[in-house]
Amino acid sequence: MEQLHQGENYGELRPTIMISFLDHVLFDTPGHHTVFHLRADQPPELLLSDQFEMHFVELPKFRLEAEELRTSLDRWCYLMRHAEELDTANLPEPMKDETIREAVNVLEQLAMTDAERLVYEERWMGRADHTARERRYARLERELGEKMSQLAERDRQAAERDRQAAEQQKQIAEQQKQAARQEARAVLRETILSRFLLEGLPLANRVAGVEDLETLERLSHQLAESATAVEFEAVLNSVSPVPRPG
């Protein structure tokens, strides 16, 4: 007998249902499932409460074959009627229900001897331990994978920061190089102009327009060797020839 009470939500009233599975015939009725409610003797249509039901299932009246099973009640009745003869390893298709399988498993345990039950429990515990180990290993592998991914991401970010730092250093070095070249050009140009003006050479105005550092260095070298004005002009012409009148 099973009794179902109010649901988990206490603000919601549900009918109280009592179900009895009988291994004998109790009522002189054709059907195997009979439902009762609390009604008045007179008039019979007066229902005391719609929150209470009594269900009686008379198993001897149940005659359905496996292929005729349609409802959950049909499956339970079939199980109770044919439990001893069922091939639990090859249940009929309508009986392949998770709840029915669990019930069959319980019945098999109840039918075991103490020795068989001990072996079953040991195997069950072994499977449970194996499953627990597999889940633990899977969790550890998942956590390890996440850690490795995090470390790889950190390495990638560190490598990106290093690359950006190297790029910045390269840019800074290039800027310093350009600044040094500009400073060298300015110093050399100023030195050469001072010498040209001091010695009265007529090419000072052309030296002022020279931007090429190598040319300025050649001019400075010639100054150190006391080159002639013609030699200075040849160097300047190699960089910026004097335009000839057309």
C-alpha positions in Angstrom: 0.0 0.0 0.0 1.3 3.4 -0.9 0.1 6.7 0.5 0.9 10.1 -1.2 0.5 13.2 0.8 0.7 17.0 0.2 3.5 18.1 -2.1 6.7 19.9 -1.1 5.1 23.2 -1.7 3.0 23.6 1.4 1.0 26.3 -0.1 -0.3 23.9 -2.7 -2.8 21.2 -1.7 -2.7 17.9 -3.5 -5.0 15.0 -3.1 -4.1 12.3 -0.6 -4.0 9.0 -2.6 -3.9 5.5 -1.1 -2.9 2.7 -3.5 -3.3 -1.0 -2.6 -2.0 -3.8 -4.8 -3.9 -7.0 -3.9 -2.9 -10.6 -4.7 -6.6 -11.6 -4.4 -10.0 -10.5 -5.7 -11.8 -8.2 -3.4 -14.6 -6.7 -5.5 -17.1 -8.3 -7.8 -16.2 -6.0 -10.7 -14.6 -6.8 -14.1 -11.8 -4.3 -14.0 -8.6 -4.7 -12.0 -8.3 -1.1 -11.0 -11.0 0.4 -8.7 -11.1 4.0 -7.3 -13.1 5.1 -4.3 -14.0 8.6 -3.0 -15.7 9.7 0.2 -19.3 10.2 -0.7 -22.5 10.5 1.3 -24.9 7.5 1.5 -27.7 9.9 0.5 -27.5 11.5 -1.9 -24.5 9.5 -3.4 -23.5 12.4 -5.6 -22.5 14.4 -2.5 -18.7 14.3 -2.3 -17.2 14.9 1.1 -13.8 15.9 -0.2 -12.0 15.8 -3.6 -8.7 15.6 -1.8 -8.8 11.9 -0.9 -8.8 8.9 -3.1 -8.4 5.1 -2.5 -7.1 2.9 -5.3 -7.3 -0.8 -5.3 -5.5 -2.9 -7.9 -6.5 -6.6 -8.0 -3.6 -8.4 -9.6 -5.5 -11.7 -10.3 -7.8 -9.7 -12.7 -4.8 -8.3 -14.7 -4.7 -10.1 -18.0 -2.6 -7.9 -20.3 0.3 -9.3 -22.3 3.7 -7.5 -22.5 2.9 -6.0 -25.9 -0.4 -4.6 -24.7 1.2 -2.5 -21.9 0.5 1.2 -22.3 0.6 3.0 -18.9 2.9 3.0 -15.9 0.2 1.2 -13.9 0.1 -1.5 -16.6 3.9 -2.0 -16.3 3.8 -2.3 -12.5 1.0 -4.8 -12.6 2.8 -6.8 -15.2 5.9 -6.8 -13.1 4.1 -8.0 -10.0 2.2 -10.7 -11.9 5.3 -12.1 -13.8 8.2 -11.2 -11.6 9.3 -14.8 -11.0 9.3 -15.7 -14.7 10.8 -12.5 -16.2 14.1 -12.7 -17.9 15.6 -9.7 -16.3 18.5 -9.6 -18.8 16.0 -9.4 -21.7 13.0 -7.5 -20.5 10.1 -7.0 -23.0 10.3 -3.7 -24.8 7.4 -2.0 -22.9 9.2 -2.9 -19.6 12.4 -1.2 -20.6 11.8 1.7 -18.2 14.4 3.1 -15.8 12.0 2.8 -12.8 11.1 -0.8 -13.7 14.8 -1.7 -14.1 15.5 -0.4 -10.6 12.6 -2.4 -9.2 13.8 -5.5 -11.0 17.2 -5.0 -9.5 15.7 -4.7 -6.0 13.7 -7.9 -6.6 16.9 -9.7 -7.7 18.6 -8.7 -4.5 15.7 -9.8 -2.4 15.8 -13.2 -4.0 19.5 -13.7 -3.4 21.0 -15.9 -0.7 23.3 -14.4 1.9 26.3 -15.6 0.0 25.0 -14.3 -3.3 24.1 -11.0 -1.7 27.6 -10.7 -0.2 29.2 -11.3 -3.7 26.8 -8.8 -5.3 27.5 -6.1 -2.7 31.2 -6.6 -3.1 30.9 -6.3 -6.9 28.7 -3.3 -6.5 31.1 -1.7 -4.1 33.9 -2.5 -6.5 32.1 -0.9 -9.4 31.2 2.1 -7.2 34.8 2.5 -6.1 35.9 2.2 -9.8 33.3 4.8 -10.8 34.4 7.1 -8.0 38.1 6.7 -9.0 37.2 7.4 -12.7 35.3 10.5 -11.7 38.1 11.7 -9.4 40.7 11.1 -12.2 38.5 12.9 -14.7 38.1 15.8 -12.3 41.9 15.9 -11.7 42.6 15.7 -15.5 40.1 18.5 -16.0 41.6 20.7 -13.3 45.1 19.9 -14.7 44.0 20.9 -18.2 42.5 24.1 -16.8 45.8 24.9 -15.0 47.9 24.1 -18.1 45.6 26.4 -20.1 46.0 29.1 -17.6 49.8 28.7 -17.6 49.9 28.7 -21.4 47.8 31.9 -21.4 50.1 33.5 -18.9 53.1 32.5 -21.0 51.5 33.9 -24.1 50.7 37.1 -22.3 54.3 37.3 -20.9 55.7 36.6 -24.4 53.4 39.4 -25.8 54.6 41.8 -23.2 58.2 40.9 -23.9 57.6 41.4 -27.7 56.0 44.8 -27.0 58.9 45.8 -24.7 61.5 44.7 -27.3 59.6 46.7 -29.9 59.6 49.7 -27.7 63.3 49.3 -27.0 63.9 49.0 -30.7 61.9 52.2 -31.4 63.8 54.0 -28.6 67.1 52.8 -30.0 66.1 53.9 -33.5 65.0 57.3 -32.1 68.3 57.6 -30.2 70.2 56.7 -33.3 68.4 59.3 -35.4 68.9 61.9 -32.7 72.7 61.0 -32.6 72.9 61.3 -36.4 71.1 64.6 -36.3 73.4 65.9 -33.6 76.5 64.7 -35.5 75.3 66.4 -38.7 74.7 69.6 -36.8 78.1 69.5 -35.2 80.0 68.6 -38.4 78.1 71.2 -40.4 78.8 73.9 -37.8 82.5 72.9 -37.7 82.8 72.8 -41.5 81.0 76.1 -41.9 83.2 77.7 -39.3 86.3 76.5 -41.1 85.0 77.6 -44.5 84.1 81.0 -43.2 87.4 81.3 -41.3 89.4 80.4 -44.4 87.3 82.4 -46.8 86.2 79.4 -48.9 83.3 80.4 -51.2 81.2 77.2 -50.6 79.8 77.9 -47.2 76.2 78.5 -48.5 76.2 75.0 -50.2 77.5 73.3 -47.1 74.6 74.7 -45.1 72.2 72.7 -47.2 74.0 69.3 -46.9 72.0 66.8 -44.8 73.9 63.6 -45.6 76.1 62.6 -42.7 78.6 60.7 -44.8 79.1 63.7 -47.0 79.7 65.9 -44.0 82.1 63.3 -42.6 84.0 63.4 -46.0 84.2 67.1 -45.9 85.4 67.1 -42.3 88.1 64.6 -43.3 89.2 66.8 -46.2 89.4 69.8 -43.9 91.7 67.8 -41.6 93.9 67.1 -44.6 93.8 70.7 -45.8 92.1 69.9 -49.1 91.7 72.6 -51.7 88.4 74.4 -52.5 88.2 72.4 -55.8 88.3 69.1 -53.9 85.6 70.4 -51.5 83.4 71.4 -54.5 83.9 68.0 -56.1 82.5 66.3 -52.9 79.6 68.8 -52.8 78.8 68.2 -56.5 78.6 64.4 -55.9 75.8 65.1 -53.5 74.1 68.1 -55.0 75.5 69.2 -58.4 75.3 72.9 -59.2 72.6 73.3 -61.9 73.9 74.5 -65.2 72.2 77.4 -66.9 69.9 76.1 -69.7 
